[in-house]
Amino acid sequence: MVILSYVLVVLHVIISVALTVVVFNQMSKASELGAGFGGGASHTMFGRKKGLDTMGKITVALAIAFVVNGILLSVIMSNLMKG
């Protein structure tokens, strides 16, 4: 159980770094100062095509993996602390 917690912590760090890199790469597409604060959403009001592009799908998958891994990690760590 301890080894599994170490593996999940390492996996959580890897997912966190990958999610940060993917989000920053998507932000660089807008290349505007306002895009960092949510101002780039006006360009996609009517002009964006339906569905997500590849980077959007990767971002969603990494976000889901981050949440699921965080929940698993908290459950395993709480079980380790109990006894």
C-alpha positions, 0 to 999 in steps of 0.5 A: 500500500505504501508503494502504491501511494508513492507511485500515485504521488509521482503520477500526480506530479507528472500529470500536474506538470503535463497539464500546466504545459498543455494549458500554457501552450493553449494560452500562447495561441491567443498571444494577447495580454488579455488572454491570460485573464480570460479576455480571449473568449470573445474571439470564440463566441461565434467563430469557433467550430463545434467540438474540441481540437486535439489540445482541448481533448488532451487538456480534458483528459489530463484534468480528469486524470488529475481529479481521479488521481487526487481522489485515489491518492487522498483515499489511500493516504487516509487509509495509511494514516488510520493504521 
